[in-house]
Amino acid sequence: MNIQEYFGRISFNKPHKDADLQTLTAILEHHIQTIPFENLSMHCGEAIELDLQSTYDKIVRKKRGGWCLETNHLLFWALQELGYDVCVLGANSYEPAEKGYTDEINHILLKVVIKGEPYIVDAGFGGAYQMWQPLMLISGKDQPQGPGIFHFMEENGTWYLEKVKRKHYIPEDSNNAFPDTPELGNIRKIYRFTLEPRHIDDFKELNAYLQVSPDNILQKKSICSLQTTSGVLALVGWTLTEMKYNYTEDMDLVNITTLTDEEVEKTLKDKFNIILENKLVP
């Protein structure tokens, strides 16, 4: 495992003498624009291992992506190698359909402290709620980024991450209605967490459970999403969504295409740079 090999994987070739915010921001942006958030292993009959060597081989050497347990674990390793003060945290993600947070912790994220200031770094949420830059851990402060305005709220030691949603413009020829057309100023809850440091081993049970539980969304849908310089690409099942942020003022452009089985494989290769070893069942 080699930090230069990881940098090659994320196309990062800037000087990085210091473990500073500028370098952290650049690494996160390169990471999320080259490493997809994906759960395709589950839909290809491949087991997902949580040890760092397996994750490194899969993402760096085989040029795959991964879900939060993999991609944030890899980022944690890289930041540690570079001398950052970084720790793993656990979060309960918000389930819009249930109108509440999950009972069990089902997401990992990172806290990085730079010159005494804490930041939240998360390369593993994917889709339209993926942060593009580290977020200052401050309650009640709006933090605008490409995807929208993020903010944290803190209550009795529990932190809540939320995002202000933009409206969506869907051209007529899109052959699918996007399920989420928010009014301006609509808040989307993302997850809640505490600052209790965790270890990757704390998530082994979760990793095993998510691969067998029929109830979770990762089992129900094959997902692959990748951040671009202007928005996000997402392939869910046979549905490819291409979103361009802030296409016009406070509006995101959304194009939706339904693919055939043959097009799914080609799209994974052309748009996500993923070549699977085993047959995907979308």
N, C-alpha and C positions, 0 to 999 in steps of 0.2 A: 504494500500500500504506500502510495507515493503522492505527496501533495502536488507535485508538478504534473503528474498524470491526471489528477483530479482537475487541475487548472486547464489542462488540454481538453478534457471532457466538456468543461463549461465555457471553452473559448475565452479564457481570462488570461490576458498577457500584460496587464498593467504592473508597474512597480508597486511593491507592497512591503515597504520597510516596517511600517508601524501597524500595530493592531488598533487602528483608528476607525472612526465612523465612516469616513469616505471609502476606505477599503471594504469595510463590512457591507456598505450599501451597494458597491459595485459587484461584490461576490454574490450577494442575494439576487441582484438583477440578472446576472449571467446564469446563475443556477436555475432560476424559474423560467428563463427563456430557452434553456437547452434540455433540462431534465423534466419530462412530463410528469404530472400527477396521474398515475394510472394504476388500475387493479387488474390488468389483463392476465396476470399469472393465474388468478383464481378462475378465469374463464378459458384457460389453456391447459388445465390439469397440472399446473406447477405449484409446488408448495412454496410458501414464502417464509424464509428463515429470518430470524431477527438478529443473528450475530453479524458483527460489523464486516467481517471478511466476505460473507455471502452477499451482503448489501453492496459492498464496494465492487465485487466482481460483476454483479448484475448491472449496476447503474454506470459504473465507470468503464469497465472492460467490455461488457456486452451492449453498452449504449442503450440501456432500457431506462424506464422511469420507475416510479414506485409510489406507494401511498405514504401518509405522514410518518408512519413508524420507520420507514426506510429512508425517505429523502431527508427528513429532519435529523435522523440519526447520522447520516452521512455528512450533513452540513455541520452538525455538532462536532464530529471528529475533525473536520477540516479547520473549523474555527479554533479548536483546542490546539491543533498542530501549529497554528499561526500565532498562538500566545494570547488569545482572547480569554477573558474571564466569562465563561459561558456555563450555563446549567440547563438541564432538561426540566420542563414543567408538564403537568398533565391537565387536560381541559375536558369539559363536558360540552359537546357541540349542541347547537340549537336545532330542534326538529320542527320546521314550519308546519308540517302536517299535524303534529301533536301539540303545537303551540306551547312548547316547553323544552327544557334542556334534558339531555339523556341522564338517566339515574347514575350510570357508571361512567367513569372517565373513558373516553374513546378517541382521544386526540393528543398528540404531543406537539409542543412548541418549545422555543428556546428563549432564555433570558440572557442578555449580554450586558455586562456592566463596563462602560468606557468612561474613564476619568470620574468615577463615582456616580455616573448617571446610568440608570437602568433603561434598557430597550428591549422590546419584544421582537423576535425574529421568527418567522414561520414561512418555510418554503413548501409546506405540505398541505395547504387547504385546497388549492386548485380552483378552477372555474372563475366566476366573477367576484368571488369574495377573497381572492388571494391578494395579500398585501404585496406591493412592489418595492417598498423600502422599509427599513426598520422603523418601528413605531416607538416614540418616547412613552415610557410607562408613567403617564400623567392622567389623573381623572378629570373628565369634563372638557378636555382640550380637543377641538377639531383639528385633524391632521389630514389635509387634502393630498391625494396622490392621483395617479392616472386612473385607477379603477373607481375613484370616488372619495368621499370624505369618511375617514375612519375616526372613531374615538373610543376611549375607555371610560367606563364608569366603575367606581370602587365603592363597595358597601361591606362594612365589617370584615375586611380582609379578603373578600371575594371580588375579583375583577371581571368585568363584562366587556367584551369587544363587540362593537356595533359598526355598521356602515350605513351612510345615507345613500339611498338608491336613486339612480336617474331613471327617466322615462326611456322606453325602448321604441325605436322606429323600425318596423318590420316591413320591407318592401312587399308589394302585392304578390310577386311571383314566388315568395317563400311558401312552401307547401305544408306549413305546419304553424299552429298558433303557439307562440311562446307562452309558457304558463305564468309568467311573472311580469306583468306590466304595471309597475308601481306609479303612484302619484308622486310628484316632486316632494322631497322632504320626508318620504317614507323611510323609516328606520328598519334595517334588517339586522336582527340579532345574529351573531356568528357563534360565539362560545363564551363560556365562563371558566375561570381558573383561579387557583390560589398560587402563592409564591413558594409553596413547599417544594424543595428540590426533589427530583425523581431520578431513578436509574432505569436504563433501557430494560433491564430484567423485570422491572415492575410491570412491563407491558407484554410479557410473554404469553400470559393467559389470554389477554385481549387479542393478541395476534392470532392465537390458535382459534379462539372463539369466532372471530370475524370470518375465518375461512370455512367455518362449518355451519354457522347460524343462518338459516334461510330468511330470517326476518330483516336483516340489515341491508341497506341500500347497495352495499358493495357486492352482495351476493345477487341482488335482483338486477343490477345493471352493470354492463361492462363499460368502464369509464376511462377516457384518456383526455387530459386537458393540458394545454401548454400556453403560457403567457407569450404574447408577441410584443413588439415595440409599441403597438398602437391599441392592443386589446387582448382578446383571448380566443383560442380555438378549443372547441370541446367536441369529442366524439362519444356519444352515449348510445350504446346499442348500434343502431344503423343511422342515427341522426347526427349529422354534423352541423354544429352551430359556430358561426364565425361572428364575433362581436368586435366592433370598433368603438372604442370609448370616446365620448364627447364629440361625436360626429357633427352634430350642431349643438348649440348651447344647451347644456344639461340634458342631452339626449344621446343614447348609444344606438348605433346602427347594428341590427341583428339580421343575419342571413342564415336561413335554415334549409338544409338539403337532406333528403332521405337517400341513403346509399344502398346499393345491392351488396351481396356478400363479397363479390369480387372487388368492388370499389372500396370496401372497408380495408382490405389488406393493402391496396394501393395507396389509400389515403394515409394509413398509418406510416407507410414508408415515405411518401412525398411530403406530408405536412408535419409529421411528428418525428421523422427520422428513426422509426422503430421497425426492426425486422424481427418477427417472432420465430422462435425455434419450433414451437408446437402450434397446432391448429387452434385458432381462436373460434369460440362459439359465441357470437355477439348476443 
